[in-house]
Each structure stands twice: as C-alpha cells, then as structure tokens.
C-alpha cells in the first residue's frame, strides 16, 4: 500500500465521503459532527481557533468545512469533526 501524501489524502477523502453517505441514512449512527456559526469577523477567527485547539486536526480530523461572508458583515462557517470516543 503506497504511503505517499497523495495516496493518503485520496484514501482519507474516500473514507470521509463514505462516512457522509452513511450518515445520510436515517438510522445511521452519527459519524461526523458539524457546527455552524454566524459571528463578526474577529470573533469568528477566535472561535475557529478555539475549536481547532479543542479538537485537534490530528485526533478529530477537524476542519472548516465551508465559510462565507454575509451581507450584514457576519461570517458564517461550519466546523466539522469526528465524534469524541469514550
């Protein structure tokens, strides 16, 4: 099994896609947690940093899934992570 960064990224992407598809089933267990925030720009940055510190990418595959700047000046973003075990 190749251990190149591209191969690892491809396998991780496939795993996350299967997790999303499994979560879409009505009786499926929760495989990925998502939280959406709408905050002023400075507070959005601080919240995202705190979220990443609380759920490190290496342990929870935490990431900012999407973000956009709203007309009222707020930033809307969705954080995604794996659930805590135990």
VOBA-1610 file (N, C-alpha, C; in pm, whole numbers, padded with zeros to 5 digits, always signed):
BEGIN
Unk+00086-00118+00000Unk+00000+00000+00000Unk+00091+00124+00000Unk+00076+00212-00100Unk+00162+00330-00107Unk+00136+00426+00009Unk+00241+00489+00057Unk+00231+00584+00168Unk+00267+00725+00124Unk+00242+00757-00001Unk+00270+00893-00047Unk+00162+00987+00006Unk+00192+01115+00020Unk+00089+01208+00068Unk-00036+01207-00020Unk-00019+01195-00149Unk-00136+01193-00239Unk-00222+01069-00215Unk-00159+00955-00194Unk-00235+00831-00170Unk-00308+00838-00037Unk-00242+00891+00064Unk-00306+00905+00195Unk-00423+01001+00186Unk-00407+01114+00118Unk-00515+01211+00102Unk-00632+01151+00026Unk-00603+01074-00077Unk-00709+01010-00156Unk-00788+00912-00069Unk-00718+00829+00009Unk-00786+00732+00095Unk-00868+00802+00203Unk-00814+00909+00260Unk-00887+00985+00361Unk-01013+01047+00300Unk-01001+01104+00181Unk-01117+01161+00113Unk-01225+01058+00086Unk-01184+00939+00045Unk-01281+00832+00020Unk-01349+00790+00150Unk-01271+00782+00257Unk-01328+00745+00387Unk-01430+00848+00434Unk-01396+00976+00422Unk-01489+01081+00464Unk-01615+01083+00378Unk-01600+01055+00249Unk-01718+01050+00162Unk-01809+00935+00203Unk-01752+00818+00233Unk-01834+00705+00279Unk-01901+00738+00412Unk-01831+00809+00500Unk-01889+00848+00629Unk-02008+00941+00607Unk-01994+01037+00515Unk-02105+01129+00486Unk-02224+01053+00428Unk-02198+00958+00338Unk-02307+00880+00278Unk-02376+00794+00383Unk-02298+00735+00474Unk-02357+00652+00579Unk-02440+00736+00674Unk-02394+00858+00703Unk-02468+00945+00795Unk-02600+00991+00733Unk-02609+00993+00602Unk-02732+01036+00535Unk-02846+00937+00555Unk-02814+00812+00586Unk-02918+00711+00611Unk-02990+00746+00742Unk-03124+00730+00748Unk-03199+00774+00865Unk-03160+00707+00996Unk-03122+00580+00995Unk-03090+00508+01117Unk-02940+00498+01143Unk-02861+00568+01064Unk-02716+00558+01076Unk-02667+00631+01201Unk-02562+00578+01264Unk-02505+00650+01378Unk-02437+00777+01331Unk-02419+00872+01422Unk-02353+00997+01386Unk-02204+00971+01369Unk-02154+00993+01249Unk-02013+00969+01221Unk-01933+01098+01215Unk-01999+01209+01187Unk-01932+01338+01175Unk-02019+01442+01245Unk-01955+01526+01328Unk-02027+01635+01393Unk-02000+01763+01315Unk-02104+01842+01296Unk-02091+01971+01230Unk-02156+02077+01319Unk-02090+02191+01328Unk-02146+02306+01399Unk-02133+02427+01308Unk-02242+02502+01293Unk-02241+02621+01209Unk-02249+02744+01299Unk-02167+02843+01267Unk-02159+02967+01344Unk-02185+03085+01252Unk-02243+03192+01306Unk-02258+03321+01236Unk-02209+03428+01333Unk-02089+03479+01307Unk-02024+03570+01403Unk-01955+03685+01331Unk-01927+03795+01403Unk-01843+03901+01346Unk-01705+03843+01314Unk-01635+03905+01221Unk-01509+03851+01168Unk-01407+03816+01277Unk-01380+03907+01370Unk-01279+03881+01474Unk-01322+03766+01564Unk-01448+03765+01601Unk-01499+03659+01687Unk-01501+03525+01612Unk-01528+03529+01483Unk-01528+03406+01403Unk-01389+03343+01402Unk-01286+03425+01383Unk-01149+03373+01384Unk-01112+03313+01518Unk-01149+03381+01626Unk-01118+03331+01760Unk-01193+03200+01788Unk-01318+03193+01745Unk-01398+03072+01766Unk-01340+02955+01688Unk-01302+02978+01564Unk-01244+02871+01483Unk-01113+02822+01544Unk-01027+02915+01590Unk-00901+02875+01653Unk-00927+02792+01779Unk-01022+02836+01862Unk-01054+02763+01985Unk-01108+02624+01953Unk-01191+02613+01850Unk-01246+02485+01809Unk-01133+02391+01765Unk-01039+02445+01686Unk-00927+02364+01638Unk-00834+02325+01752Unk-00821+02409+01853Unk-00739+02374+01969Unk-00808+02267+02053Unk-00939+02279+02067Unk-01014+02181+02147Unk-01020+02046+02078Unk-01037+02045+01947Unk-01046+01923+01868Unk-00936+01925+01762Unk-00814+01887+01796Unk-00702+01895+01702Unk-00728+01814+01575Unk-00677+01866+01465Unk-00698+01801+01336Unk-00645+01658+01338Unk-00532+01635+01403Unk-00471+01502+01403Unk-00558+01399+01475Unk-00635+01440+01574Unk-00716+01346+01651Unk-00860+01337+01601Unk-00915+01448+01555Unk-01057+01453+01519Unk-01084+01486+01373Unk-00979+01502+01294Unk-00992+01544+01153Unk-01078+01670+01143Unk-01054+01761+01233Unk-01128+01886+01239Unk-01092+01974+01120Unk-01191+02040+01065Unk-01166+02133+00956Unk-01281+02232+00943Unk-01252+02343+00879Unk-01358+02437+00843Unk-01414+02383+00712Unk-01537+02337+00717Unk-01597+02272+00601Unk-01639+02375+00496Unk-01696+02486+00541Unk-01737+02592+00448Unk-01743+02723+00524Unk-01731+02833+00450Unk-01746+02964+00510Unk-01789+03063+00403Unk-01856+03170+00447Unk-01896+03277+00356Unk-01917+03404+00435Unk-01899+03515+00370Unk-01922+03645+00429Unk-02064+03687+00395Unk-02145+03715+00496Unk-02285+03753+00476Unk-02296+03903+00449Unk-02409+03944+00393Unk-02432+04085+00361Unk-02426+04175+00484Unk-02464+04123+00600Unk-02464+04205+00722Unk-02327+04211+00789Unk-02222+04159+00724Unk-02086+04166+00775Unk-02045+04048+00861Unk-02138+03958+00890Unk-02105+03841+00969Unk-02040+03734+00881Unk-01963+03648+00945Unk-01903+03534+00877Unk-01980+03410+00920Unk-02029+03335+00824Unk-02097+03209+00852Unk-02000+03097+00814Unk-01973+03008+00909Unk-01882+02898+00879Unk-01927+02773+00952Unk-01893+02659+00894Unk-01928+02529+00950Unk-01800+02455+00984Unk-01790+02413+01109Unk-01677+02332+01155Unk-01721+02186+01155Unk-01630+02099+01115Unk-01660+01958+01104Unk-01553+01880+01180Unk-01596+01776+01254Unk-01501+01693+01327Unk-01560+01555+01350Unk-01475+01461+01383Unk-01519+01329+01424Unk-01568+01336+01567Unk-01659+01246+01607Unk-01706+01250+01745Unk-01599+01204+01843Unk-01611+01245+01969Unk-01521+01200+02075Unk-01555+01055+02106Unk-01453+00979+02137Unk-01473+00838+02173Unk-01452+00824+02322Unk-01546+00756+02386Unk-01532+00728+02529Unk-01569+00836+02612
//
